[in-house]
Amino acid sequence: MSRFFVCVLDGVGAGELPDAADYGDEGSATLRHVLEATNVGLPHLAALGLGEVVRLPLGAPRPEATYGRLLERGAGKDTTTGHWEMMGLVLERPFPTYPDGFPPEVIEPFEAGIGRGILCNRPASGTAVIDELGDEHLRTGEPIVYTSADSVFQIACHEEVVPVPRLYEWCELARGILQGDHAVGRVIARPFLGSPGGYYRTEHRRDFSLPPTGPTYLDLLHERGVPVVGVGKIGEIFTQRGVDVDDHTTNNTDGIEACKRHLAELDEGLLFANLVDFDQIWGHRNDVDGFAAGLAEVDAAVVEFERLLRPNDAMLLCADHGVDPTTASTDHSREYSPLLALGLRPGRWDGAQEDVGATAFWRLTGEEPPLAGGPIR
């Protein structure tokens, strides 16, 4: 029996893609810029080849390490497209975005369904918008609906004004409306608490994703009876398709602990984890020091992960997109994914994002991968 562990460091990109300028992301290099700005020590990631990936003198990789960069071929630069592509589903068209806010054909049925108006309806920073409109939300009970440069419909409500279960119901309503031409990648519940001048988001966030538009390697593993354990928001990203166990952690620390627990207990299959704080906390707020501290936490966890690996296991760290906290932008950036792995063919591997799922499928089933991507072998 073998196991394959994929740990996605959400937003930890490895340098601008060739088409980054088309997305307004020319010059983005999340990992390299954070390392240069903070000089954070990451000895265990360096031993897996981090220096080779970001072209910095961090020390030579271990002989058994696999390292390189993975190209995202599909359109977009968001969580959903990055993870779907990782698992063999490459999108030719990006999800719709709304730089001017959502049109009446979206907002009007949503307002009718919830029985009240909305606030905002424009791109906004999630923390800034609750500071700006939180008081009015408390007074009126109207939800704060906003978007970003990504394909998202986000609904922020104070938990004492709109209970979390009702907020989730409103998100389900929005998900039903946002189909066809308006099929955004994710509807996101953004509950918050606090009082005027001191609002803060809670850990009751929930993502309501569009179902994958085609088969993924998670579907194929599930069909073959290979267990798939999702940690973090993996289950939500794939709408639970192909995920046998959904361990829905909401921060890096809990996600790391969940990964260690599953590595200790799982007999066979795929352990697929997302560590979200790089994106949702530090990247979007341009918190370089917080980002660096998060990398240091992962660096320490790598030692524990490796200790829990068994013969024939493989461990692969990668990302879904970038979110460079050193640039003026607070949005995602169009970047390569880093590849840092053990248990695969050692040496340099510069491939495609979908090679991750292809490799996991091949290692866990012995079959040639039928979807996009080529296995690292």
N, C-alpha and C positions, 0 to 999 in steps of 0.2 A: 504494500500500500504506500502511496506517495501523496504528498501535499504540496500545494503551490500557494504562496502567500504574496499577494499584491497589495502594497501600501501606497496609496495616492496621497501625496503632499499637495493639498488643494491650492493651486495658484503659484506653485514654486517652479516657475519657468526657467529655462536654461538658455535664453538668448533669443533675439528677434528672428522670426521666420522670414524667408525671402519676400513674402508679400505683406510684411508687417506695416509698411507705409500705407497700404491700401486701407488699413484699419486705424490709422493714426497712431501707430505704436512703434514707429521707427526709433531705434536706440534703446528699447526696453531690454533688460537683461536682469531678471529678478534675482537669481542666486548670486551672480557675480557682483552686482551692485550692492547687495546687502553685505556680502563678505568684505568688499572694499570699504564700505562705510563704517563697519563695526569691528573688523578684525576678529570676529567671533571664532573661537577654536572649535573645529569639528573633526577631531582626529579619526573617529571611526568611519564617518562618511568619506573622509579623505582616503582612508585605506581601501574603500570600495571604488575609488577612482574619481572622486568629486573634482579634484584639481584638473584632471584631464578633461572633464566635461566642461568646466567653466574657464579653462585656460589660465589658471592661476597656480603658482608654485606652492601647493599644499602638501606635497610629499607623494612618493610613488605609490600606486595601487598595489594591493596584495596580488600575488600571482594568480590566485583562484577567482579574482573579482571579474565581473563583466560590467562594462561602463560605456556610455556613449550618449547620443541624443536621438530623440524620436521626433519625426516630422508629422505634424497634423495636416493631413491632405484635404479634409473636408472643410466646408465653409463654417465660419463662426469662431468664437473664442470663449465659449461658456462651459459651465460644468457639464451640462447634459451632452452637448456634442462631443466634448473631450472624453467622457466616460463611455458613451456609445461607441465612438470610434475605437477606443481601447479594446472593446469587446466585439470588434469586427463589423460594426455598422457605420459606414462612412456616408455623411450627408452631403449631397451636391448643392443644396440650397440652404442658406442660413435661416434660422427661425426669425420671424418678424420682430422688429424693434420699433420703439415709439418715441423718438426724440421730441415730438410736439405733444405728447400725451395720447391717451386712447380716444378713438373717435366715438361719436354718439351711438353707433350701432353696437358698441361694447358697453359703454357706460350706462346708457338708458335702461337696457334690460337688467343690468346688475342692480341699479338703484331701485327698479321696480321689484326685483326679487327680495331685496333686503328691507324694503319699505321705508327708505330714507335716502337723503342725498349723500354725497361724498365730499371729501376735502382733497385738495392738491391736484391730482391728475397731471403729473409732469415728472420728468426725471429728477431724482433727488438723492442725496445721501441719507441713508436710513437713520442715522443718529441725529443728523441736523434737522430732518423733517419732523421728528417727534418733538424736538426742542421748539421748532417754529410753530407747529400746529397742535401740539399736545393740549394746550389750554382750550383751544376752540373745540377740539374733539371731546374734552371733558364736559364742556358746556352744551354741545349739540348732540353728542352721541353718534356723530357721523364718522365713518371710518376714513383713515388717511390712505388713499390709494395712490401709489407712485410706481415709477419704473426706474430704469437706469440705462446705461449703454447696452446692457444685455437684454435678452428676450425674457423679461420677467414682468409679472403683474403682482405687485406686493401690497398687502393690506396690513396696516398697523393699527392696532386697537389696544387701549388700556384694559388690562384684565378685569378691573373692577367696573368698567363701563360695558364692555362686551366680553362675557365669559369665553374662555378659550374654546370650549366645545362649539359655541355659536360661531366664533371666528372661523373654525375649521369648516363649519357648514357653509359659511359665506364663500370660503375658498373653493369648496366643491361646486357651488353655484357658478362662480367665475370660471372654473375649469370647464364646466359644461358650455358656457358661452364662448370661451376662447378656443374655437375650433376652426377648421377650414383656413381661410386667408389670415385669420387672427390666432392661429394655433401657436401661442407663445410656448417657449420651452418649459417654463415653470410658473405656477402660481404659488406665492410664498406667504404664509401666515407669519406676521411679525408682531407678536404680542409684547407689550411693555408695561412697566409699573412705575411708581414714583409720583412725585408731586411737582407743581410748577417750579421750574428751575432745576429740577433733579430727576428727570425721566431717565429710565434705563431699560434696555431690551432684556427680556427673560430668555430662558433656555427652552421655551415652549414653541420655538420656531418649528414649522413643518412645511415641507415642500410637496406640492401637488404637480407632479411632472406629467408631460405628455407621454403616453405609452410609446415604447420603441416602435419605429415605423417599419421594422423588418426583423428577421431573426438575429440574435446575438449569440456569442459563445456561452453566455449564461443559459440561454434556452437549450442549447445543444448539450451542455453538461447535464442539465436537469433531465432531459429526455433519456440520457444514458445512465441515470441513477447515480451520478457523481454529486455528492453533497456540495452545496455552495452556501457559505456563511458570509453575510454582508455586515460590515461594521460601519457606524456613522450613517451617512445619508445614502448609502449604496441602494438599499431597498427602495427608497423613494425615487431615486434617479431612474430605476428600471421598473417602477410601479410594481414591485415585488415579483416581476416575471423572472423565473429562473433562480430566485433566491429562496432557499429552504429555511434559513434562519436569519431573521432581521434583528440585529443587535443595534438598536438606534441610539448610539451615543451622540452627544451634542457638542463636545469639545475635544481638543487634542489629548488632554490628560486621561479622560475616561476612555477615549478611543484606543490609546496605547495600552491601557490596562486590559481592555477587552481583547485586544490582539494577543496579549500574553496569555490570557486565560484560554482563548481558543487554541492557541498553539500548544498549550499544555494538554488540552482535552481532545482535540479533533483527531480522529484516526486517519481520515483520508479526505481528499477533496480540495476545493478552492476556498481560501480565506481572502476576502476582497474588502479592503478597508479604505475609508476616506478620513483624513485628518483635516478638519475644516477651518481651524482657527487662522491659518496663514491667510486665507481669503477673507472670511467674514469679520475677523477682528482686526488684524494687523494690516493686511494689504489694502483694503478699501479705506482705511483711516490713515494710510501712509505712516504707519508706526514702524520705523526701521528697527529700533531697539527691541520692540516686542517680537518682531519677525525673527530677529537674530536669536533671541532667547528661545523661541519656539524651535528653531533649527537645532539649538544646543540640546533641547529636551529630546528631540528625535535622535540626535547623535548618541546620547546616553542609552536610549531605548534599543538601538541597533544591537548593542552588546547582549541585552536580554533576549531579543528576538533570536539572535544567532544561537544562543545557548539552548533555546527551546526547539531548534530545528533538529530533524532526525535524518538519518541516511536517506538519500534519494529525494529529500525536500529541496525546494527552491524558494528564494526570497527575492522580490523585485520591488524596488522603490522607484516611483515615477511621479508625474504630475499630469493635470488635465489642461492647463493653460498657464499663463503668467498673471501676475498682479503686482508689478514692480512698485514698491512703496517709496522709491527714491525719485520717481518722476512726478510731474505736476498732476497727472491724471490719477484719479482714485478708482478707475475702472479696470477690468481685465485687460491683459495685453496678449497680443498674438505672438506666442513664443514656442520654441521647441520644448519638449518634455525631457527632463534628465532621465537617464537609465543607470541605476546602480543596483547590482544583483550579485547573488551567490547561488551556487548550485547549477549554473548554466555553463555554456561554453565560455571559458575565460578569455579576456582580452577585449578589444574595442568592438562595439557593435553600434553602428549608426544606421537606424532603420526607420520604420514608420510606427505611428501610435498603435495601430492595430496588431503589430507584432506581439504585444503583451498578451492579448487574448488568444492569439494563434499559438503562442508558446505554451500557455497554460493548458489549452485544449489538447495539444499534442502530448505534453508530458503526462496528463492525467488520463488520457484514453488510449494513447498509442496510435491514434488515427491521424491521417493527414488533414490539416485544417481546411474546411470547405468554404469558409468565409474569407474576408479580406485579411491580409497579413501573412507573414512568413515566420515560422518558428525559429528561435535562436537555438541552433544545434550544431 
